[in-house]
C-alpha cells in the first residue's frame, strides 16, 4: 500500500507538483485495490474450477475399467467429507462426477482447460493428480485401465509418467504404514519412490530432493496458487509422507554406515 502511494505520488509530482502528488497517491491506492480484487477473483476462480475438474476427471477415471462400482462412489463421497465440502459444494461435486462419467465427456479438453487456468503451476497440477491417484488407491486395487488413464491424465497436465508411480508408491506406503507384512526392503523401496530418487543417490542429492519436495508441496504455497483450503489436510498428509520417507532412508543409511 505504502509503495503504491509513494510511486503514484512521485509520478503525479513530476507532472503537477504537490497537487499532482496528492492526486497520484490517490490513484495509486485505487489501482492497488483494483489489482488485489482482480487477483482475488482469479484465485477464487481457480479454486472453483479445481474442484469441478477434480471430480469430473474422477468420474471418468472410475469408469475407466468399464463400470463405476459402489466402492468407487463411496470413495468419492468420502472425499466430500475429507475436503469439508458444504451441501452446495457437494451437489456441484456430484454433478461434476456425473459429467465425467458421461459418454461425451472430453477428458483431454478438461485437462487442457485446467492446465491453462492453473497457469501450469507444477505443485498445483501434482496435487490435482494426487487426488486422482488417491481415489484409485483407496480400494487397494488399481486396474490396468485405471493406471493407463492416470498416465494419460499426467501427460495431459504436462507431468511425467513417473509422477504416477511416485504418487502410487507414496499413497500405498501411507495406507500400509506400520503393516507387519511390509518388509524393511519394501518400505525402503516405497520411500525411494516417494522421494523420486534411486537407492544409488548421494546423501546430498537425497537432501536436495527432500527440500525441493517440501518446498513445492507446502500447504500455504499451494493455497496461494489456487488450491482450495478444504484440501489443506491432503497437502499436509503429503508433506508428512515425504518427511517419513526421508527419515526412513536416513535411518537405513546410518545403520548401514
Long-range contacts (C-beta under 8 A, 24 or more apart in sequence): 1-29, 1-32, 4-28, 4-29, 4-31, 4-32, 5-29, 43-224, 43-226, 45-117, 46-117, 46-118, 46-124, 46-225, 46-226, 47-226, 47-227, 47-228, 47-229, 49-113, 49-114, 49-117, 50-114, 50-118, 50-124, 50-128, 50-226, 50-227, 50-228, 50-231, 51-83, 51-85, 51-89, 51-92, 51-93, 51-96, 51-228, 51-230, 52-92, 52-96, 53-96, 53-110, 53-111, 53-113, 53-114, 53-128, 54-96, 54-128, 54-131, 54-132, 55-93, 55-94, 55-96, 55-97, 55-100, 56-96, 56-97, 56-99, 56-100, 56-105, 56-110, 57-100, 57-107, 57-110, 57-111, 57-128, 57-132, 57-153, 58-97, 58-100, 58-131, 58-132, 58-135, 59-96, 59-97, 59-98, 59-99, 59-100, 59-101, 59-105, 60-100, 60-101, 60-105, 60-107, 60-149, 61-100, 61-132, 61-135, 61-136, 61-146, 61-149, 61-150, 61-153, 62-101, 62-135, 63-100, 63-101, 64-143, 64-145, 64-146, 64-148, 64-149, 65-143, 65-145, 65-146, 66-145, 68-101, 71-139, 72-135, 72-139, 75-135, 75-138, 75-139, 76-135, 78-138, 79-131, 79-134, 79-135, 82-233, 82-234, 83-228, 83-230, 83-231, 83-234, 84-230, 85-230, 89-230, 107-149, 107-152, 107-153, 107-156, 108-156, 111-153, 111-156, 111-157, 112-156, 114-157, 115-156, 115-157, 115-158, 118-225, 118-226, 120-158, 121-225, 121-226, 122-159, 122-216, 123-216, 123-217, 123-221, 123-222, 123-225, 124-222, 124-225, 124-226, 124-227, 125-157, 125-158, 125-159, 126-159, 126-163, 126-167, 126-216, 126-217, 127-217, 127-222, 127-227, 127-231, 127-234, 127-235, 127-238, 128-157, 129-153, 129-154, 129-157, 129-159, 129-163, 129-164, 129-167, 130-167, 130-171, 130-234, 130-238, 131-231, 131-234, 133-164, 133-167, 133-168, 133-171, 134-171, 134-234, 137-168, 137-171, 137-172, 137-175, 138-175, 140-175, 142-168, 162-196, 165-193, 166-193, 166-194, 166-196, 169-193, 169-194, 170-194, 170-238, 170-241, 170-242, 170-245, 171-241, 173-241, 173-244, 173-245, 174-237, 174-241, 177-244, 184-252, 187-248, 188-248, 188-249, 188-252, 190-245, 191-244, 191-245, 191-246, 191-248, 191-249, 192-245, 192-249, 194-241, 194-242, 194-245, 195-242, 195-245, 195-246, 195-249, 203-253, 206-246, 206-249, 206-250, 210-242, 210-246, 213-242, 214-239, 214-242, 214-243, 217-242
